């Protein structure tokens, strides 16, 4: 929805500029907000659906335990990385909020730009932690059926 909104605003802005040389005021601010929201809020969904990048030639041919070990290692890195983004992002967002930083054209508070970044980072860390636990259970031989894995999130 955010990408569709960004595309719609950009398209309408271009058409209005062609018609009467007056576009939508604040197009850049709005499109940036929508792109940031789309990017960071799609990461937890991609992790949840396990549609993140994998080398399928290797991952499909690995034994189950080796694949679970690789996924566990990857999820440890994801939890650390996404938690770091959330932690340091929160510090930066708090600082910008205290200073009263606003966007250039529309004057939107910069905290609006940080909310999707922080929400997406925290949700990504939570989903990655869940996948880490599932991988750990798989390594220990305590696996669920694949149909049950996607339902519990």
C-alpha positions as CSV (number, residue, x, y, z in Angstrom):
1,X,0.0,0.0,0.0
2,X,2.8,2.4,0.8
3,X,4.5,1.8,-2.5
4,X,1.2,2.2,-4.3
5,X,0.7,5.5,-2.5
6,X,4.2,6.7,-3.4
7,X,3.7,5.7,-7.0
8,X,0.3,7.5,-7.1
9,X,1.6,10.7,-5.6
10,X,4.6,10.7,-7.9
11,X,2.4,10.1,-11.0
12,X,-0.1,12.7,-10.1
13,X,2.7,15.2,-9.4
14,X,4.3,14.6,-12.8
15,X,0.9,14.9,-14.6
16,X,0.0,18.1,-12.7
17,X,3.4,19.6,-13.6
18,X,2.8,18.8,-17.3
19,X,-0.7,20.2,-17.3
20,X,-0.2,23.5,-15.4
21,X,3.4,23.5,-14.2
22,X,2.2,23.1,-10.5
23,X,2.8,19.8,-8.8
24,X,1.9,18.5,-5.4
25,X,3.5,20.5,-2.6
26,X,5.7,18.2,-0.4
27,X,5.9,15.3,-2.9
28,X,9.4,14.4,-1.9
29,X,8.6,14.4,1.9
30,X,5.5,12.2,1.3
31,X,7.3,9.8,-1.1
32,X,10.3,9.4,1.3
33,X,7.9,8.6,4.2
34,X,6.1,6.0,2.1
35,X,9.2,4.3,0.8
36,X,10.8,4.1,4.3
37,X,7.5,2.7,5.6
38,X,7.3,0.1,2.8
39,X,10.9,-0.9,3.2
40,X,11.1,-1.4,6.9
41,X,7.6,-2.8,7.4
42,X,8.1,-5.4,4.7
43,X,11.3,-6.9,6.4
44,X,9.4,-8.7,9.2
45,X,6.9,-10.1,6.7
46,X,9.7,-11.4,4.4
47,X,11.4,-13.0,7.4
48,X,8.1,-14.6,8.6
49,X,7.5,-16.0,5.1
50,X,11.1,-17.1,4.9
51,X,11.5,-15.3,1.6
52,X,14.8,-13.7,2.5
53,X,17.8,-14.4,0.3
54,X,19.1,-17.9,0.3
55,X,21.4,-19.7,-2.1
56,X,18.9,-22.3,-3.2
57,X,21.4,-24.5,-4.9
58,X,23.0,-25.1,-1.5
59,X,20.1,-24.7,0.8
60,X,17.8,-27.2,-1.0
61,X,20.5,-29.9,-1.1
62,X,21.7,-29.6,2.5
63,X,20.8,-32.2,5.0
64,X,18.0,-31.1,7.4
65,X,20.4,-30.6,10.4
66,X,22.9,-28.5,8.3
67,X,20.1,-26.4,6.9
68,X,18.7,-25.8,10.4
69,X,22.2,-24.9,11.7
70,X,22.7,-22.4,8.8
71,X,19.3,-20.9,9.5
72,X,20.1,-20.7,13.2
73,X,23.3,-18.9,12.5
74,X,21.6,-16.5,10.1
75,X,18.9,-15.8,12.6
76,X,21.4,-15.1,15.3
77,X,22.9,-12.5,13.0
78,X,19.5,-11.1,12.1
79,X,18.4,-10.8,15.7
80,X,21.7,-8.9,16.6
81,X,21.5,-6.7,13.5
82,X,17.9,-5.8,13.7
83,X,18.1,-5.2,17.4
84,X,21.1,-2.9,16.9
85,X,19.1,-1.0,14.2
86,X,16.2,-0.7,16.7
87,X,18.4,0.4,19.6
88,X,20.5,2.9,17.8
89,X,17.5,4.1,15.7
90,X,15.6,4.7,18.9
91,X,18.4,6.8,20.3
92,X,18.6,8.9,17.1
93,X,14.8,9.2,16.9
94,X,14.7,10.4,20.5
95,X,17.4,13.0,19.8
96,X,15.6,14.3,16.7
97,X,12.3,14.4,18.6
98,X,13.9,16.4,21.4
99,X,15.4,18.8,19.0
100,X,12.1,19.2,17.2
101,X,13.5,18.2,13.8
102,X,11.1,18.5,10.9
103,X,11.1,17.6,7.2
104,X,12.2,20.3,4.8
105,X,9.1,21.0,2.7
106,X,6.0,20.0,4.7
107,X,7.5,20.4,8.1
108,X,6.5,16.9,9.2
109,X,8.1,15.9,12.5
110,X,11.0,13.5,11.8
111,X,9.6,11.1,14.3
112,X,7.1,10.1,11.7
113,X,10.0,8.8,9.6
114,X,11.4,6.9,12.5
115,X,8.2,5.1,13.6
116,X,8.2,2.6,10.6
117,X,12.0,2.1,11.0
118,X,11.7,1.3,14.6
119,X,8.5,-0.8,14.3
120,X,10.0,-2.8,11.4
121,X,13.3,-3.4,13.2
122,X,11.6,-4.5,16.4
123,X,9.2,-6.8,14.6
124,X,12.0,-8.2,12.5
125,X,14.1,-9.0,15.6
126,X,11.1,-10.8,17.1
127,X,10.3,-12.8,14.0
128,X,14.1,-13.7,13.7
129,X,14.1,-14.8,17.3
130,X,11.1,-17.0,16.7
131,X,12.8,-18.5,13.6
132,X,16.0,-19.0,15.7
133,X,14.0,-21.0,18.3
134,X,12.4,-23.1,15.6
135,X,15.8,-23.8,14.1
136,X,17.1,-24.7,17.5
137,X,14.3,-27.2,18.0
138,X,14.9,-28.6,14.6
139,X,18.6,-29.1,15.5
140,X,17.5,-30.9,18.7
141,X,15.1,-33.2,16.7
142,X,12.0,-31.5,18.2
143,X,10.5,-30.3,14.9
144,X,7.0,-29.3,14.0
145,X,5.5,-30.2,10.7
146,X,6.0,-27.6,8.1
147,X,2.3,-26.8,7.9
148,X,2.3,-25.8,11.6
149,X,5.4,-23.5,11.4
150,X,3.7,-20.8,9.3
151,X,0.6,-20.7,11.5
152,X,2.1,-19.9,14.9
153,X,3.4,-16.4,14.2
